Amino acid sequence: MKMGVTQISPRAVQREAERSYKEGYYCCEALMSVIREAFQLDVPEEVIAMSSGMAVGVGRSGCACGAFNGGVMALGMFFGRTEQNGPKDPKSIKCMELTHELHDWFKKANEKNAICCRVLTREFDMGQGEHKEQCIFYTGLCAWKVAQIVCRELGIRNLDEIDEPAGRRKLADI
């Protein structure tokens, strides 16, 4: 897979993922679409279609959060493997490490210690007001984190980083 960028703003990716959800994609589709576009990947649009069934907790089952699922799929697109090299394959190990990082981070970031759609949306009416706003937020949040991980791992300049006299800090740390 080829990428057409050397620098990117994960915060811009976040905003675009939120916009994409608001305009009609589900969480997972919005994330995949935006990651594909923002990193200028030479992959077919079908990667977006592949994510369609992952929304609303996998086919509206309420299981794993679709935004999280999109993040896992996006990381797999960058770091996954296409050859059957067994469990010790370095690509497989790296991809597992990064998706585990996303998993642990998302559970902490959503303050509900969960990736289960039912748990995350328990207090809301599905598809309405606060539920939709939360899903839009989680979609942007996961897109932001995936973009950060990709930047870090592939040496892509993260435009959201700023220099301070005391050293480098990220906007997320401020």
Backbone as CSV, one residue per row, in Angstrom:
resi,resn,N_x,N_y,N_z,CA_x,CA_y,CA_z,C_x,C_y,C_z
1,MET,0.849,-1.175,0.000,0.000,0.000,0.000,0.894,1.237,0.000
2,LYS,0.566,2.157,-0.860,1.313,3.414,-0.916,0.517,4.514,-0.247
3,MET,1.275,5.447,0.330,0.690,6.574,1.034,1.202,7.848,0.378
4,GLY,0.342,8.866,0.275,0.721,10.082,-0.423,0.989,11.274,0.480
5,VAL,1.259,11.049,1.766,1.509,12.170,2.672,2.802,11.953,3.452
6,THR,3.385,13.055,3.867,4.550,13.009,4.751,4.253,13.697,6.076
7,GLN,3.114,14.374,6.136,2.690,15.050,7.354,1.168,15.091,7.396
8,ILE,0.637,15.147,8.609,-0.817,15.126,8.762,-1.196,15.670,10.135
9,SER,-2.400,16.181,10.232,-2.949,16.646,11.507,-3.989,15.645,11.995
10,PRO,-3.677,14.865,13.036,-4.689,13.958,13.590,-5.959,14.678,14.045
11,ARG,-5.848,15.918,14.512,-7.047,16.669,14.910,-7.924,16.979,13.694
12,ALA,-7.304,17.259,12.550,-8.078,17.471,11.327,-8.752,16.165,10.904
13,VAL,-8.065,15.043,11.078,-8.647,13.731,10.787,-9.856,13.504,11.689
14,GLN,-9.725,13.852,12.961,-10.825,13.722,13.912,-12.043,14.521,13.459
15,ARG,-11.826,15.782,13.129,-12.938,16.642,12.702,-13.600,16.110,11.426
16,GLU,-12.792,15.624,10.505,-13.322,15.108,9.250,-14.120,13.821,9.478
17,ALA,-13.677,12.976,10.386,-14.418,11.747,10.708,-15.775,12.095,11.320
18,GLU,-15.789,13.084,12.194,-17.049,13.521,12.794,-17.993,14.074,11.722
19,ARG,-17.461,14.866,10.816,-18.265,15.425,9.727,-18.813,14.313,8.839
20,SER,-17.967,13.357,8.531,-18.362,12.255,7.660,-19.499,11.436,8.279
21,TYR,-19.452,11.241,9.581,-20.540,10.538,10.274,-21.828,11.362,10.180
22,LYS,-21.709,12.644,10.470,-22.889,13.529,10.432,-23.533,13.560,9.054
23,GLU,-22.714,13.383,8.010,-23.219,13.473,6.642,-23.754,12.146,6.098
24,GLY,-23.695,11.072,6.893,-24.366,9.872,6.432,-23.658,8.544,6.572
25,TYR,-22.371,8.533,6.814,-21.708,7.255,7.062,-21.963,6.820,8.497
26,TYR,-21.900,5.519,8.738,-21.847,5.020,10.109,-20.431,5.247,10.630
27,CYS,-20.257,5.023,11.907,-18.982,5.260,12.591,-17.789,4.603,11.883
28,CYS,-17.888,3.317,11.664,-16.782,2.562,11.084,-16.490,3.017,9.655
29,GLU,-17.528,3.253,8.886,-17.355,3.721,7.507,-16.706,5.100,7.482
30,ALA,-17.146,5.982,8.367,-16.583,7.329,8.432,-15.099,7.271,8.743
31,LEU,-14.733,6.451,9.707,-13.325,6.339,10.089,-12.489,5.800,8.932
32,MET,-12.937,4.721,8.317,-12.171,4.136,7.210,-12.061,5.100,6.029
33,SER,-13.145,5.778,5.714,-13.141,6.724,4.612,-12.149,7.851,4.849
34,VAL,-12.173,8.386,6.041,-11.312,9.527,6.365,-9.843,9.115,6.441
35,ILE,-9.554,7.983,7.040,-8.158,7.517,7.097,-7.640,7.283,5.681
36,ARG,-8.441,6.653,4.849,-8.046,6.401,3.452,-7.735,7.711,2.725
37,GLU,-8.621,8.683,2.900,-8.456,9.959,2.210,-7.326,10.799,2.808
38,ALA,-7.294,10.914,4.123,-6.309,11.787,4.779,-4.872,11.333,4.521
39,PHE,-4.655,10.020,4.525,-3.307,9.501,4.292,-3.048,9.245,2.806
40,GLN,-4.036,9.582,1.967,-3.928,9.414,0.515,-3.430,8.008,0.164
41,LEU,-4.195,7.026,0.626,-3.831,5.628,0.422,-4.306,5.130,-0.934
42,ASP,-3.502,4.314,-1.547,-3.853,3.760,-2.860,-4.616,2.441,-2.702
43,VAL,-5.641,2.477,-1.877,-6.487,1.309,-1.695,-7.876,1.630,-2.262
44,PRO,-8.581,0.633,-2.747,-9.893,0.896,-3.358,-10.930,1.343,-2.326
45,GLU,-11.959,2.015,-2.808,-13.049,2.459,-1.942,-13.743,1.292,-1.242
46,GLU,-13.554,0.097,-1.753,-14.188,-1.073,-1.151,-13.758,-1.302,0.303
47,VAL,-12.638,-0.706,0.714,-12.278,-0.833,2.133,-13.324,-0.151,3.009
48,ILE,-13.989,0.860,2.459,-15.078,1.511,3.198,-16.263,0.548,3.257
49,ALA,-16.596,-0.053,2.125,-17.704,-1.007,2.081,-17.458,-2.190,3.015
50,MET,-16.211,-2.630,3.127,-15.883,-3.740,4.022,-16.244,-3.425,5.472
51,SER,-16.261,-2.155,5.808,-16.519,-1.763,7.191,-17.998,-1.552,7.494
52,SER,-18.843,-1.565,6.473,-20.261,-1.243,6.661,-20.949,-2.114,7.707
53,GLY,-20.656,-3.379,7.738,-21.303,-4.285,8.689,-20.791,-4.181,10.113
54,MET,-19.740,-3.410,10.314,-19.146,-3.302,11.648,-19.834,-2.249,12.519
55,ALA,-20.742,-1.486,11.935,-21.387,-0.375,12.642,-22.422,-0.862,13.656
56,VAL,-22.726,0.016,14.577,-23.719,-0.204,15.626,-23.426,-1.532,16.346
57,GLY,-22.181,-1.682,16.697,-21.777,-2.857,17.463,-21.803,-4.147,16.674
58,VAL,-21.445,-4.117,15.423,-21.401,-5.235,14.480,-22.826,-5.617,14.069
59,GLY,-23.254,-5.029,12.991,-24.557,-5.354,12.425,-25.730,-5.096,13.351
60,ARG,-25.631,-4.014,14.108,-26.676,-3.628,15.071,-26.858,-4.639,16.198
61,SER,-25.838,-5.410,16.495,-25.941,-6.394,17.581,-25.590,-5.787,18.935
62,GLY,-24.974,-4.600,18.926,-24.599,-3.956,20.178,-23.326,-4.504,20.788
63,CYS,-22.551,-5.243,20.020,-21.289,-5.798,20.546,-20.185,-4.737,20.477
64,ALA,-19.075,-5.022,19.854,-17.948,-4.088,19.838,-18.313,-2.797,19.101
65,CYS,-17.976,-1.676,19.706,-18.236,-0.337,19.162,-17.721,-0.223,17.727
66,GLY,-18.554,0.280,16.841,-18.177,0.426,15.442,-17.010,1.373,15.215
67,ALA,-16.922,2.431,16.008,-15.787,3.350,15.879,-14.491,2.627,16.234
68,PHE,-14.538,1.846,17.302,-13.373,1.040,17.690,-13.060,0.015,16.596
69,ASN,-14.105,-0.660,16.079,-13.903,-1.624,14.992,-13.215,-0.973,13.801
70,GLY,-13.640,0.242,13.457,-13.008,0.968,12.353,-11.541,1.233,12.635
71,GLY,-11.245,1.575,13.883,-9.852,1.793,14.263,-9.014,0.544,14.101
72,VAL,-9.559,-0.591,14.508,-8.845,-1.867,14.367,-8.632,-2.183,12.890
73,MET,-9.666,-1.977,12.085,-9.546,-2.239,10.644,-8.504,-1.316,10.003
74,ALA,-8.518,-0.053,10.394,-7.556,0.900,9.822,-6.129,0.521,10.209
75,LEU,-5.916,0.156,11.458,-4.569,-0.255,11.866,-4.148,-1.515,11.117
76,GLY,-5.079,-2.433,10.917,-4.775,-3.636,10.143,-4.403,-3.312,8.707
77,MET,-5.050,-2.294,8.142,-4.747,-1.880,6.777,-3.287,-1.418,6.671
78,PHE,-2.809,-0.723,7.687,-1.428,-0.238,7.686,-0.418,-1.296,8.126
79,PHE,-0.755,-2.055,9.149,0.242,-2.887,9.812,-0.039,-4.385,9.745
80,GLY,-1.174,-4.772,9.153,-1.525,-6.178,9.079,-0.722,-6.919,8.029
81,ARG,-0.988,-8.190,7.949,-0.231,-9.045,7.030,-1.131,-9.660,5.977
82,THR,-0.512,-10.150,4.940,-1.238,-10.815,3.853,-0.661,-12.200,3.564
83,GLU,0.278,-12.623,4.385,0.892,-13.937,4.195,0.703,-14.777,5.453
84,GLN,0.615,-16.088,5.275,0.387,-17.021,6.381,1.718,-17.429,6.999
85,ASN,2.251,-16.577,7.861,3.565,-16.832,8.444,3.501,-17.242,9.914
86,GLY,2.341,-17.642,10.374,2.224,-18.124,11.742,2.201,-17.015,12.775
87,PRO,2.014,-17.378,14.047,1.844,-16.399,15.112,3.097,-15.609,15.478
88,LYS,4.254,-16.041,15.022,5.494,-15.321,15.354,5.895,-14.321,14.275
89,ASP,5.063,-14.171,13.270,5.305,-13.209,12.197,5.405,-11.806,12.810
90,PRO,6.506,-11.101,12.588,6.673,-9.758,13.173,5.556,-8.786,12.794
91,LYS,5.026,-8.890,11.581,3.922,-8.008,11.187,2.684,-8.293,12.033
92,SER,2.404,-9.556,12.245,1.251,-9.934,13.057,1.427,-9.456,14.499
93,ILE,2.603,-9.647,15.027,2.888,-9.231,16.403,2.729,-7.716,16.542
94,LYS,3.286,-6.964,15.599,3.195,-5.502,15.648,1.746,-5.043,15.545
95,CYS,0.990,-5.616,14.623,-0.405,-5.239,14.454,-1.196,-5.526,15.736
96,MET,-0.936,-6.672,16.335,-1.611,-7.015,17.594,-1.260,-6.020,18.702
97,GLU,-0.006,-5.644,18.783,0.409,-4.655,19.798,-0.316,-3.330,19.614
98,LEU,-0.405,-2.877,18.379,-1.030,-1.578,18.108,-2.536,-1.609,18.328
99,THR,-3.186,-2.707,17.942,-4.629,-2.787,18.187,-4.915,-2.952,19.674
100,HIS,-4.029,-3.626,20.389,-4.180,-3.720,21.853,-4.025,-2.335,22.483
101,GLU,-3.076,-1.560,21.980,-2.903,-0.182,22.456,-4.190,0.618,22.238
102,LEU,-4.769,0.502,21.045,-6.018,1.206,20.757,-7.128,0.740,21.698
103,HIS,-7.217,-0.551,21.918,-8.229,-1.129,22.805,-8.124,-0.549,24.210
104,ASP,-6.954,-0.627,24.795,-6.771,-0.140,26.166,-6.995,1.366,26.253
105,TRP,-6.504,2.096,25.253,-6.679,3.548,25.235,-8.160,3.907,25.137
106,PHE,-8.899,3.247,24.212,-10.305,3.585,24.012,-11.132,3.316,25.274
107,LYS,-10.868,2.208,25.936,-11.595,1.900,27.174,-11.386,2.994,28.219
108,LYS,-10.172,3.493,28.300,-9.880,4.564,29.261,-10.461,5.901,28.783
109,ALA,-10.307,6.190,27.504,-10.735,7.487,26.956,-12.246,7.676,27.015
110,ASN,-13.018,6.597,26.868,-14.473,6.762,26.884,-15.041,6.807,28.300
111,GLU,-14.195,6.612,29.285,-14.547,6.709,30.706,-15.642,5.739,31.132
112,LYS,-15.916,4.743,30.296,-16.896,3.713,30.650,-16.224,2.345,30.729
113,ASN,-14.912,2.336,30.518,-14.096,1.130,30.583,-14.695,-0.006,29.747
114,ALA,-15.113,0.341,28.545,-15.777,-0.652,27.703,-15.516,-0.386,26.225
115,ILE,-15.663,-1.452,25.441,-15.733,-1.310,23.984,-17.087,-1.813,23.487
116,CYS,-17.889,-2.331,24.375,-19.207,-2.873,24.046,-20.184,-1.738,23.768
117,CYS,-20.775,-1.749,22.577,-21.731,-0.724,22.165,-22.896,-0.616,23.157
118,ARG,-23.392,-1.752,23.632,-24.509,-1.743,24.583,-24.149,-1.017,25.869
119,VAL,-22.942,-1.223,26.334,-22.493,-0.553,27.558,-22.289,0.938,27.295
120,LEU,-21.682,1.259,26.173,-21.396,2.653,25.845,-22.654,3.478,25.610
121,THR,-23.723,2.823,25.172,-24.949,3.553,24.815,-26.121,3.226,25.737
122,ARG,-25.866,2.576,26.823,-26.915,2.086,27.727,-27.978,3.126,28.061
123,GLU,-27.560,4.336,28.338,-28.506,5.347,28.819,-29.192,6.142,27.704
124,PHE,-28.969,5.760,26.442,-29.510,6.530,25.331,-30.521,5.745,24.502
125,ASP,-31.387,6.474,23.793,-32.246,5.883,22.771,-31.410,5.766,21.501
126,MET,-31.338,4.567,20.929,-30.497,4.321,19.765,-30.815,5.270,18.611
127,GLY,-29.768,5.872,18.082,-29.868,6.726,16.907,-30.441,8.111,17.152
128,GLN,-30.703,8.436,18.391,-31.310,9.723,18.711,-30.333,10.628,19.459
129,GLY,-30.530,11.904,19.375,-29.844,12.953,20.122,-28.512,12.617,20.743
130,GLU,-28.525,12.380,22.053,-27.278,12.163,22.795,-26.543,10.920,22.327
131,HIS,-27.282,9.861,21.966,-26.634,8.655,21.463,-25.833,8.966,20.210
132,LYS,-26.458,9.646,19.266,-25.775,9.967,18.015,-24.586,10.899,18.266
133,GLU,-24.748,11.875,19.137,-23.647,12.792,19.452,-22.465,12.043,20.057
134,GLN,-22.749,11.094,20.941,-21.662,10.305,21.532,-20.962,9.471,20.471
135,CYS,-21.718,8.862,19.579,-21.116,8.041,18.525,-20.271,8.885,17.575
136,ILE,-20.732,10.071,17.276,-19.948,10.992,16.456,-18.635,11.314,17.162
137,PHE,-18.725,11.593,18.455,-17.534,11.897,19.251,-16.564,10.715,19.275
138,TYR,-17.073,9.507,19.525,-16.204,8.320,19.565,-15.568,8.047,18.201
139,THR,-16.309,8.303,17.141,-15.761,8.112,15.798,-14.573,9.041,15.577
140,GLY,-14.746,10.302,15.916,-13.645,11.254,15.786,-12.478,10.902,16.684
141,LEU,-12.790,10.497,17.900,-11.755,10.142,18.865,-10.906,8.980,18.367
142,CYS,-11.560,7.933,17.864,-10.812,6.781,17.351,-10.017,7.141,16.098
143,ALA,-10.586,7.961,15.238,-9.857,8.391,14.035,-8.610,9.171,14.435
144,TRP,-8.738,10.037,15.433,-7.603,10.814,15.939,-6.506,9.899,16.468
145,LYS,-6.899,8.918,17.292,-5.905,8.018,17.884,-5.228,7.175,16.815
146,VAL,-5.990,6.665,15.856,-5.390,5.879,14.778,-4.391,6.738,14.007
147,ALA,-4.768,7.966,13.682,-3.853,8.858,12.958,-2.589,9.116,13.770
148,GLN,-2.737,9.283,15.079,-1.555,9.470,15.935,-0.640,8.250,15.894
149,ILE,-1.229,7.072,16.033,-0.434,5.837,16.020,0.280,5.680,14.689
150,VAL,-0.429,5.897,13.593,0.177,5.756,12.262,1.332,6.747,12.100
151,CYS,1.122,7.985,12.519,2.200,8.979,12.441,3.419,8.518,13.220
152,ARG,3.199,8.119,14.439,4.302,7.680,15.313,5.040,6.490,14.723
153,GLU,4.303,5.501,14.282,4.909,4.251,13.829,5.573,4.354,12.461
154,LEU,5.063,5.212,11.600,5.601,5.312,10.234,6.446,6.562,10.014
155,GLY,6.669,7.328,11.072,7.520,8.513,10.957,6.895,9.640,10.160
156,ILE,5.578,9.709,10.159,4.882,10.794,9.471,4.804,11.972,10.430
157,ARG,5.104,13.138,9.950,5.109,14.328,10.809,3.695,14.622,11.301
158,ASN,3.545,14.701,12.604,2.272,15.013,13.243,2.203,16.523,13.401
159,LEU,1.353,17.155,12.625,1.265,18.614,12.628,0.658,19.176,13.906
160,ASP,0.091,18.330,14.735,-0.491,18.789,15.995,0.538,18.912,17.116
161,GLU,1.733,18.430,16.862,2.789,18.573,17.867,3.299,20.005,17.850
162,ILE,3.612,20.518,19.030,4.131,21.875,19.143,5.420,21.857,19.951
163,ASP,6.249,22.808,19.675,7.496,22.937,20.430,7.282,23.896,21.591
164,GLU,7.817,23.543,22.712,7.811,24.418,23.880,9.224,24.441,24.437
165,PRO,9.583,25.506,25.144,10.934,25.591,25.697,11.309,24.392,26.571
166,ALA,10.332,23.823,27.264,10.635,22.704,28.159,10.669,21.369,27.416
167,GLY,10.483,21.372,26.141,10.500,20.141,25.371,9.256,19.993,24.534
168,ARG,9.214,18.920,23.786,8.081,18.685,22.899,6.899,18.130,23.689
169,ARG,5.743,18.709,23.414,4.499,18.212,23.988,3.474,18.096,22.877
170,LYS,2.538,17.229,23.055,1.441,17.073,22.108,0.238,17.851,22.623
171,LEU,-0.586,18.325,21.711,-1.787,19.041,22.111,-2.666,18.192,23.014
172,ALA,-2.672,16.875,22.804,-3.496,16.009,23.632,-3.044,16.021,25.087
173,ASP,-1.807,16.385,25.338,-1.275,16.427,26.707,-1.556,17.735,27.400
174,ILE,-2.041,18.719,26.664,-2.244,20.054,27.227,-3.606,20.168,27.862
